[in-house]
């Protein structure tokens, strides 16, 4: 039997829906998942670790890597650049390791277009009111930024039909279980 290639799972969600926490919880449970740290030009937040949560780089460095085609995909939401390392993803899937990426809709679409077998999963908040409360509660954004993020969330949710799965994150433990179940089901699928 031929050795299987790893899968690419893409998790998308409006900012503040808990996708980072869900991915971290899943990574602790599943040793065959890799989550390559994305590159970003945004400032590091309290508690984030360089090289683990993100690779924090300057805009000049970002542009240099973009010219070298180091990125699988990239975007610029909220005025800061974000990108996924092409080599990190390809190296993992060639070694039969599954990759889980946290991307916005445009990044998810790009991955799906270039990797037809990738699995797109969307995380929804219980409601937009709950999302607003989460954004306010994390105390990382000003009021104007929260309004921008809520507006972007409304736009992103309109693309829900382009995803393979959706999970409502109204109970964190249940959302982690559902996310894990999707990954197991996809690994067992006959292709």
Secondary structure as UniProt FT lines:
FT   STRAND          8..13
FT   TURN            15..16
FT   HELIX           19..29
FT   TURN            31..32
FT   STRAND          33..34
FT   STRAND          38..40
FT   TURN            46..47
FT   TURN            51..53
FT   STRAND          54..56
FT   HELIX           59..67
FT   TURN            68..69
FT   STRAND          71..75
FT   HELIX           77..79
FT   STRAND          82..85
FT   HELIX           86..94
FT   TURN            95..96
FT   STRAND          98..102
FT   HELIX           105..114
FT   TURN            116..117
FT   STRAND          119..124
FT   HELIX           128..137
FT   TURN            138..139
FT   HELIX           143..157
FT   TURN            158..159
FT   HELIX           160..162
FT   STRAND          165..168
FT   HELIX           172..188
//
